[in-house]
């Protein structure tokens, strides 16, 4: 693997892992009052587009990071809708 791929995987890991505390907090508290539905909808769409871009250009780190981030973001969105 090229050093730039390692850099991309490391960056993707940090940005993706940053969502885990929010998912856990939301799951435990069952509260989504302070989470913006519009922001997470737009963010999820942007992540989906990055995922598609990464797949089209063959950028493994972009695909992996955005696939996991999309799952976490969608988890928060689903909780936002479920816990209303």
PyMOL commands that set and color helices and strands:
alter all, ss='L'
color gray80, all
select helices_A, chain A and resi 3-17+20-29+37-57+60-82
alter helices_A, ss='H'
color red, helices_A
deselect
rebuild
show_as cartoon
